[in-house]
Amino acid sequence: MRALMGFPLCCSLLALAVPSTAASAQEAPVATVKVTTTRDPVDKSYRKMIKGMERFEREHALSPAASLRFQLLPRTHDVDMTGITLRVAGDTVSLKVPVESDNSFILPRNEGALREDAAVLANRKTTSMTWRAAIETPGLPPGTRRLGDLRLECRVGVEAGLVSNSSPLFGWLSNALTTADGVCNSPEGNYLFFAERPLFGVRLRHGERSEVLPFHMLYAGGIQTPEMLPFCDCQVLLDRTYYVPLWDKNWPDDTLVEFDYMVDTPQVAP
Amino acid sequence: MNTRALLLSLAVMAGCATGNVPTGTQAPAERLAAAVVPGHTTKADLLASFGKTKTVVFSSGYEAWLYQSPAGGGRFAEFVILLDPAGVVTKTRQRPPSAP
């Protein structure tokens, strides 16, 4: 079950790929309906994302020095990750959300958008990107993360519906596998994280104790075949993916997660 | 839709999947440490000396290979090798066997 959290994300694509059974050959009079806005089934729910933000506030003790941002990440090779615009769209509400150059953003709270059950929309195909919470304690050594930050990222990310399975076909499964408590407190509920750069190894360190994570906690479990990869949101970030033992209370929140990158120093373009 | 991919994904989602822990070809740790030299050893050398093993191939052309070394009590140490797109070893790392 190592890669389960990678797969609910895949479900949306699977659902899109399942052939429709609706008959299209029958000719019948068609009523005209004016559609002012459309919601892609994979667009993010504003209400859910606000719930994620509320969870962040409730469990801020996991990461007391950090603030919450959300981040957009590439899912397909051809997506242009520059100049992305984002908005919250309800029936009448439309809010522009500023996106930073690293594609992170802060979601504003708006009662009208909540009331209208608005969607959070990017100007990219929804299946071309994936979303994560970004909670990072300032001042950490380069190439490290803090386990408490990652624990909170998982809880917020799942609560906010960033790991989404919107297909009715898989809805029952999604509910069972994507509750924040189920995912983030269980060895079976692995939540995929993405490092800044391609990874070769990951080590946990707290005080005198340290441990290199096993191979199967990198690269989305190392089980992705070329056939499966297009259905995983790690599709183009496979070499940056890792799991950490969020559930293991023997590793305190202050544990450092240290990265050994494939290439030691970032290559600078000539 | 690729039916096989769909069924495979469903199986994993339903908790039916096995093999979540990659299994690498077994080789003695000392032999691996002595024979695999970053900047020198190639993919062909690895195949000739240790055989095929668990491999993850990335879109960048890099590959991560996993060999496992028996450590007694059913435990295994890991020897992980990074190959660059030219097929040359650039890094290795070892992970001691987990505590029983």
Interface residues (C-beta under 8 A of the other chain):
Chain A: M1 R2 A3 L4 F7 P8 C10 C11 L14 A17 V18 P19 H77 F170 L173 L177 P198 F200 G201 V212 P214 F215 H216 L218 Y219 G221 G222 I223 Q224 T225 E227 M228 P230 F231 V236 L238 D239 D260 M262
Chain B: M1 N2 R4 A5 L6 L8 S9 V12 M13 A14 G15 A17 G19 N20 V21 P22 G24 K54 V56 F58 S59 S60 Y62 A64 L66 E78 V80 L82 T90 K91 R93 R95 P96 S98
